[in-house]
């Protein structure tokens, strides 16, 4: 990618971030902009201080661990699970707190969240096992070389 394209993409990204911040801080329903900054800083600390280290440790265990020796699919499964949890956990924690209006949170969110996590884990395990089975069945199939190592 050329420097001009990178500069253009960087400028467009910064313009969109600026527009988003302008809209956020100019929102009439926002009573205290400091609360938004605290919330954003808390999200940054939670992401970089908790989620990323935990997922890196889990990924390292899955790659080098004695049990699974997983590949990218088994490392990607926990990333998907973490994203689903980050999005769905507020609804799971608020289940039953409808404020007198049963249509606010009408679904069994805990059950559905657990089903999505189970489906994610099952699908990652299934894809990994099928890949191993195919490699054992056909030993001539080699793993693809990493992108930087094409000889």
Secondary structure as the mmCIF struct_conf table of DSSP 4:
data_model
#
loop_
_struct_conf.conf_type_id
_struct_conf.id
_struct_conf.beg_label_comp_id
_struct_conf.beg_label_asym_id
_struct_conf.beg_label_seq_id
_struct_conf.end_label_comp_id
_struct_conf.end_label_asym_id
_struct_conf.end_label_seq_id
HELX_RH_AL_P HELX_RH_AL_P1 UNK A 3 UNK A 25
TURN_TY1_P TURN_TY1_P1 UNK A 26 UNK A 26
TURN_TY1_P TURN_TY1_P2 UNK A 28 UNK A 29
HELX_RH_AL_P HELX_RH_AL_P2 UNK A 33 UNK A 46
HELX_RH_PI_P HELX_RH_PI_P1 UNK A 47 UNK A 51
HELX_RH_AL_P HELX_RH_AL_P3 UNK A 52 UNK A 64
BEND BEND1 UNK A 66 UNK A 67
HELX_RH_AL_P HELX_RH_AL_P4 UNK A 72 UNK A 94
TURN_TY1_P TURN_TY1_P3 UNK A 95 UNK A 96
TURN_TY1_P TURN_TY1_P4 UNK A 99 UNK A 100
TURN_TY1_P TURN_TY1_P5 UNK A 102 UNK A 103
BEND BEND2 UNK A 104 UNK A 105
BEND BEND3 UNK A 107 UNK A 107
HELX_RH_AL_P HELX_RH_AL_P5 UNK A 109 UNK A 137
TURN_TY1_P TURN_TY1_P6 UNK A 139 UNK A 140
HELX_LH_PP_P HELX_LH_PP_P1 UNK A 141 UNK A 146
TURN_TY1_P TURN_TY1_P7 UNK A 147 UNK A 148
#
